[in-house]
C-alpha cells in the first residue's frame, strides 16, 4: 500500500526504511526485516526479532523456526500468504540475543503502525518477548501458553493469544503440542479454521 506525492512513491507507514534508532542493531544488520503476508488478514503472528536467515533474506521466519511455522500452517490448510508475520524488532540483534528494552521501545511505533494497518481480529504472540511487549507484564509462557487476553493497542481492543516460539519445538519436541494448541486457538478465534490456502 503506497501513497503518491507528485511523481514520488513513498512506502506506507507500516513499512520501515532507513531507521537508525538503535545504533547497535544498525551496525550489525544486513537490512530491515519488515512484516510479510496479507495486508488485511484476521491473524497477525508476532515474533521477537529477525535471526541470521531472516537478516539475509529480509523476510521474517524463514529459518528453521520458519519451517516449523510453515508446516504447522500448511497442516491446517493455510499458507503464509493468508496470515501476516512480523516481529517486535525489525533488525537482527548481534549473536541473536534477545532485544533490549530500549530496542523494543524504539521499534514499538513501527509495530503499532503495522498492527493498525493490518487491523487483525487476533494477534498470536510467538514467545515470551512478544507476549511481554504486547501485554506489558512479565510472562511465564510455559504456564500461560494458549491463554487469551484482551488489551488496548493504539486505541483499539486487541485479542492476544500467548503462544510458544516455533524454535521451542526444535529444542524440545514435547512442546509441539502446546505450540500447535495456541496456533489452533488463534486460527479459530480469527475465523480462519478449515480455510483452504
C-alpha positions in Angstrom: 0.0 0.0 0.0 1.6 3.3 -1.1 0.6 6.8 -1.4 1.5 9.1 -4.3 3.0 12.5 -3.7 3.5 14.0 -7.1 5.8 11.6 -9.0 7.3 10.1 -5.9 6.0 6.9 -4.4 6.6 6.6 -0.6 6.3 3.5 1.5 3.2 3.1 3.7 3.6 3.9 7.4 4.0 0.2 8.3 7.0 -0.3 6.0 10.2 0.8 7.8 13.1 2.1 5.7 16.4 3.6 6.9 15.6 3.5 10.6 18.7 4.4 12.8 17.2 4.5 16.3 19.2 1.5 17.6 22.9 2.1 16.9 23.9 -1.4 18.0 21.4 -3.0 15.6 22.1 -0.7 12.7 25.8 -1.6 12.9 25.1 -5.4 12.8 22.1 -5.7 10.5 22.2 -6.5 6.8 18.8 -5.0 6.3 15.5 -4.1 8.0 13.1 -7.0 8.0 9.5 -5.8 7.6 6.4 -7.9 8.1 5.2 -10.2 5.3 1.9 -11.6 4.3 -1.7 -10.4 3.8 -2.4 -6.8 4.4 -6.0 -7.4 5.6 -5.8 -10.7 7.4 -7.6 -11.5 10.6 -4.5 -13.2 12.1 -1.2 -11.4 12.8 1.7 -13.5 14.2 4.4 -11.6 16.0 7.9 -12.9 16.9 10.7 -11.1 18.7 13.3 -10.2 16.2 14.9 -11.5 12.9 17.6 -14.2 13.1 20.5 -14.7 10.8 18.5 -16.3 8.0 15.8 -13.5 8.2 18.5 -10.8 8.2 19.9 -12.2 5.0 16.6 -12.8 3.2 14.8 -9.7 4.5 11.8 -11.9 5.4 10.6 -12.9 8.9 10.6 -16.6 9.9 12.4 -18.2 7.0 15.0 -20.2 9.0 14.4 -23.4 10.9 11.7 -21.8 13.0 10.0 -20.6 9.9 9.9 -24.2 8.6 8.1 -25.3 11.7 5.7 -22.4 11.4 5.1 -23.0 7.6 4.5 -26.7 8.2 2.1 -26.1 11.0 0.1 -23.6 9.0 0.0 -25.9 5.9 -1.2 -28.8 8.1 -4.2 -26.5 8.9 -4.9 -25.7 5.2 -3.3 -22.2 5.5 -0.2 -20.7 3.9 1.8 -17.7 4.9 0.0 -15.5 2.4 -3.2 -15.9 4.3 -1.8 -14.5 7.6 0.7 -11.8 8.3 4.0 -12.4 10.1 6.2 -9.8 11.7 8.5 -9.1 14.7 8.6 -6.7 17.6 12.1 -5.6 16.5 12.9 -5.4 12.8 16.7 -5.6 12.9 18.7 -8.6 13.9 20.3 -8.3 17.4 24.0 -9.3 17.4 24.5 -13.0 18.1 20.7 -13.5 18.1 20.5 -12.1 21.6 17.1 -11.0 22.9 16.2 -7.5 22.0 16.9 -4.9 24.7 14.2 -2.9 26.3 15.4 0.2 24.6 15.3 -1.6 21.2 11.7 -2.8 21.8 10.8 0.7 22.8 12.4 2.2 19.7 10.7 -0.2 17.4 7.3 -0.1 19.2 5.9 2.7 17.0 6.7 0.6 13.9 4.9 -2.4 15.4 1.9 -0.3 16.4 1.7 1.1 12.8 1.7 -2.4 11.4 -1.0 -3.6 13.8 -3.2 -0.6 13.0 -2.6 -1.1 9.2 -3.5 -4.8 9.3 -6.2 -4.4 11.9 -6.3 -8.1 12.7 -9.0 -9.8 14.8 -6.4 -11.9 16.6 -2.7 -11.5 17.4 -0.6 -14.6 18.2 2.5 -13.7 20.3 5.1 -16.2 19.4 7.1 -16.5 22.6 7.9 -14.6 25.8 9.3 -11.4 24.3 6.4 -10.5 22.1 3.9 -11.6 24.7 5.5 -9.3 27.3 5.8 -6.5 24.8 2.2 -6.6 23.9 0.8 -7.3 27.3 3.3 -5.1 29.2 3.8 -7.6 32.0 6.0 -10.5 32.9 5.0 -13.8 31.2 5.8 -17.4 32.0 5.0 -18.7 28.6 5.0 -22.4 29.6 2.4 -21.6 32.2 0.3 -19.3 30.1 0.6 -20.8 26.6 -2.8 -20.7 24.8 -4.2 -18.0 27.2 -6.4 -15.4 25.5 -6.2 -11.8 26.7 -7.7 -8.5 25.6 -5.5 -5.4 25.6 -5.8 -1.9 24.2 -3.3 -1.2 21.5 -3.4 2.1 19.6 -6.9 2.9 20.9 -8.4 -0.4 19.8 -9.0 -3.5 21.9 -7.0 -6.4 20.5 -7.3 -10.1 21.2 -3.8 -11.6 22.1 -3.1 -15.3 22.3 0.0 -16.3 24.2 2.0 -18.8 22.2 5.3 -20.5 22.0 8.0 -19.5 19.6 8.4 -22.2 17.0 12.1 -22.5 17.9 10.9 -24.0 21.2 9.8 -27.1 19.3 13.3 -27.5 17.8 14.8 -27.8 21.3 12.0 -29.7 23.0 9.8 -31.8 20.7 7.4 -32.2 23.6 6.5 -28.5 23.3 5.0 -29.1 19.8 1.5 -29.8 21.3 1.5 -26.5 23.2 2.7 -24.6 20.2 0.0 -26.1 18.0 -2.7 -25.6 20.6 -2.0 -21.8 20.7 -1.9 -21.7 16.9 -5.2 -23.6 16.7 -6.8 -21.3 19.2 -5.6 -18.2 17.2 -6.8 -19.6 13.9 -10.2 -20.5 15.4 -10.7 -17.0 17.0 -9.6 -15.3 13.8 -12.2 -17.3 11.8 -9.7 -19.0 9.6 -10.2 -22.6 10.7 -10.6 -25.1 7.9 -9.9 -22.4 5.3 -8.0 -23.6 2.2 -5.0 -21.7 1.0 
